[in-house]
Amino acid sequence: MTEKELQENLVYLMKKYVRESQQEAFYEDISMPEVPVKGILAEFNKVKKKNC
Protein backbone atom coordinates (compact mmCIF):
# COMPACT_ATOMS: atom_id res chain seq x y z
CA MET A 1 0.00 0.00 0.00
CA THR A 2 1.35 3.39 -0.93
CA GLU A 3 1.50 6.38 1.44
CA LYS A 4 -1.31 8.03 -0.57
CA GLU A 5 -3.55 4.95 -0.30
CA LEU A 6 -2.87 4.73 3.42
CA GLN A 7 -3.82 8.37 3.91
CA GLU A 8 -7.01 7.92 1.86
CA ASN A 9 -8.01 4.86 3.90
CA LEU A 10 -7.37 6.64 7.20
CA VAL A 11 -9.43 9.63 6.07
CA TYR A 12 -12.26 7.25 5.13
CA LEU A 13 -12.16 5.63 8.58
CA MET A 14 -12.00 9.00 10.29
CA LYS A 15 -15.04 10.30 8.40
CA LYS A 16 -16.95 7.11 9.15
CA TYR A 17 -16.21 6.77 12.87
CA VAL A 18 -15.18 10.18 14.22
CA ARG A 19 -17.60 13.03 14.81
CA GLU A 20 -17.08 15.96 12.50
CA SER A 21 -16.24 18.24 15.43
CA GLN A 22 -13.31 15.96 16.34
CA GLN A 23 -11.94 15.24 12.86
CA GLU A 24 -9.68 18.26 12.48
CA ALA A 25 -7.24 16.92 15.07
CA PHE A 26 -6.62 13.83 12.91
CA TYR A 27 -5.85 15.63 9.64
CA GLU A 28 -2.46 16.86 10.87
CA ASP A 29 -1.30 13.34 11.76
CA ILE A 30 -2.70 11.80 8.58
CA SER A 31 -0.93 14.35 6.38
CA MET A 32 2.52 13.73 7.90
CA PRO A 33 5.20 12.32 5.54
CA GLU A 34 5.49 9.24 7.78
CA VAL A 35 1.99 8.53 9.03
CA PRO A 36 1.89 7.31 12.67
CA VAL A 37 -0.68 4.60 11.91
CA LYS A 38 -0.70 2.89 15.31
CA GLY A 39 -1.15 6.19 17.11
CA ILE A 40 -3.97 7.29 14.83
CA LEU A 41 -5.81 3.97 15.18
CA ALA A 42 -5.42 4.13 18.96
CA GLU A 43 -6.97 7.61 18.93
CA PHE A 44 -9.81 6.37 16.70
CA ASN A 45 -10.56 3.69 19.30
CA LYS A 46 -10.54 6.22 22.16
CA VAL A 47 -12.88 8.56 20.30
CA LYS A 48 -15.18 5.71 19.26
CA LYS A 49 -15.46 4.42 22.84
CA LYS A 50 -16.31 7.92 24.13
CA ASN A 51 -18.98 8.38 21.46
CA CYS A 52 -20.74 5.04 22.05
N, C-alpha and C positions, 0 to 999 in steps of 0.2 A: 504494500500500500504506500502510495506516495504521500508526502507531507500535505499536499493540497487535498487529497482524498480524506486523509485523517482529519484535517480541519473541517471539511464539509460534513463529515459524519458526526463530529463533535457538536457542530452548530445545529445539526438536525436533532440530536439528542437533547441539547439544551433547550431548543424551542419546544420540544415535545414535553419535557418533564420539569422545566424550571419556569416559574412565574415570570411574566414579562418584566415586572418591577425588579427582579433579581438577576436578569440576564446580562446586564451591562458589565457586571463584575467578571463574567466569564470571557468576554470578548478579548480582553487584554491577554489573558493566558493562552487562549486559542490561537491568537495571531502571532505568538512568539515564534522565532526561527526554529527553536527546538521545543516542541509542545510538551509540557509536563503532564502526560496523559494520566498517570496514576493519581496525581494530585487533583486534576480536574474531575475525574470519575469519583474520587472520594468526596469532593465538594458536591457533586450531583447527588450522591447518596444522602449527604447531610441535609441538603435542601429538600429532597424528596421526602425524607422522614419527617421533617418539620411541617411540610405541607399536607401530610396525610391525615 
